[in-house]
Amino acid sequence: MRLPFAHLNLRRNPFGELDESERAALAVVDVDAVAARLRAGARVQFVGDHGRGKTTHLLALRARLPEARYCRRDRGQPLPDAPIVLVDEADAVPRRACALGVHVPFEGVETISLPPLTSARLAAICERRIEHVRRGPGAVPRVGNVDELIARFRDDLRAIEGHLYEVFQQWPSAS
């Protein structure tokens, strides 16, 4: 029996969907200072277009803040009763410490800029995704020129991951 991606020394396509805990664990983000501000009662928001990392930042914060609760307003999830609330796709701001992922910024809430998508950051993201699904010792494929991906897709991580998913799906077998 041939296992998918075994010829690449991978368990699955590294650019397929990740569950929320995988996204948090593999996130290439720096949210420690934001976590400290939230613990001090701040209200912050991550603002950016689709696919730029707002949800990933919120999930990484949740992993660092055990007292925090996460909800997605676009899925009708209610605002949790918690000392820190992480609201994705926010359309209501609770009156407590919270972090939001929004497309249009709220007034009166500190805005945290999403980090730029540099070649080094994209390379780190790709490497973490590939290593996460490594089957065993030995060679694994690597993403080529990340500068070309940035030139083509700019800072749209979701589009880059979608493109790389297709590349890995079509990777020729070593028959």
N, C-alpha and C positions, 0 to 999 in steps of 0.2 A: 504494500500500500504506500503510495506517495503522499506525503504530507505537504500541504500548501506552504510555500516559502521556505521549505527545508533546504532547497538548493541555495538559498541566501543566508542560511544559518539563522533564520528568524522564525519565531512562533506564529507571527501574523504580520500583516501590513503595519509598519510602524506609524503610518499617518492615517489610520482608521480612527474611529471614534474612541475616545477615552471616557471612562466613567469619572465622576466628580473627584473621587479620591486620587485617581491616577493623574488627572489634570493638575491637582494641587501639588502632588508629589513631584511631578516633572516640570513644574512651572519655573521659568527662568525670570524671576522677578525679585525685587528688593522691597519688601513691605514691612520690615521690622520697625522703622520709624513711624509708619502709618499705624501699625498695631499699638505702639506706645501712645500715640495721640488719641486713638480710640479709647484705650483704657483710661485716659485722662478726661474723657467725656466729649471729645471733639466730634463734629459732624463733618464728614468729608465725602467727596464724590469723585469718581473716575469718569471722565468725559471723553468720548471718542466714537468714531464711526464703527459700524459693524465689523467684527473680525479683528479688532485691534488689541484685545486682551483684557477688557473690563471684567468679564466673568472669571477669567483665569486669575486676575488679581484678587477678586473677592473670594474665590475658593482657596487661594493661598493664605489669605487673611484668616479664613475659617479654620484652616489647619493650625495656625499659630495662636488662635484665640479660642480656647475650649469653652469659654463662657458665651461666645457669640452664637447666634442662630442666623441661618441663611434662608432667604426665600426668593422666589421668582414671581414678580407681580404679573408678568405676562401669562403665567399659567394659573392665575387666580389664587395663588397661595396667600394666606393671610399673613399679616405682619406678626411675627412671633413676639411673645412677651419675654424679653431677655434684656440684660444690661447693655449688650451690644447687638445691633441688628444689621445684617449685611443684606441689602435689598438690591436685587438684580432686576433690570428693566423697571426701574422705580417710577411710579406715578403718584406716590404719596410719601412724604417725608415724616417719619415718626419724630416725636419730641423726646428723643433719647440719643445716646451715642449710636452712630450708624455709619456705614460706608455704602455708597450707592454706585451702581453702574448705569449711566444715563447717556442718551444721545444729545440732549439739550440740557445745559447746566441749570440747576436751581440757584436762585439768589440766596445769599446768606449762608451758604455752605462752602467750606474750603474745597477748592478744586485741586486734585492731585493729577499732574500731567503724566500720561502714560509714557514709558521710556521709548526713545526712538528705536526703530528696528535697524540695528547696526549689523554689519557682516558677522562680527564676533557673537552677537546675541543670537542671530539666526542659526549660525553654525552650532552653538551650544544647544539650542532648541532641537535641531535635527539630530544631533548626537545623542541627546537624552532619549528621544523617541526611539531611535534605533537600538540603543543599549537596553532599553526597557523590554524589548521583545526578542532580544538575543536568545537563541536556542542553546548555545553552548560555546566552548572555547573555539577559537579559530576566527577566520576573517568574516567580516560582515560588509555589506555595501555601504558606501558613504555618499552623501549628497555632494555633487560636484561644486560648481562655482556659485556660491550663495549671492555674490554680487549681481549675477545675471537674474536671479530670482527677485532680488530687491528692485532691480531696474525694470523688470517686467510687471511686478505686482505691487511695487512701492511698499507701504507698511501694512498691507492687508494679509495678516498671518493666516486667516481662514482660507483665503484664496491660494496662498502658497501651500498650505497643508493639503488642500484639495488637489492641486496640481501634482504634488509629490505622491499622494495616494494613487493617482492614475499611473504615474511613472513606475511605482513599485508593483502595481497590479499587472503591468505589461512587461515587467522585467523578464528577459528570456531565461528559460530553464537551461541549466548546464547538462543537457542530455548527451 
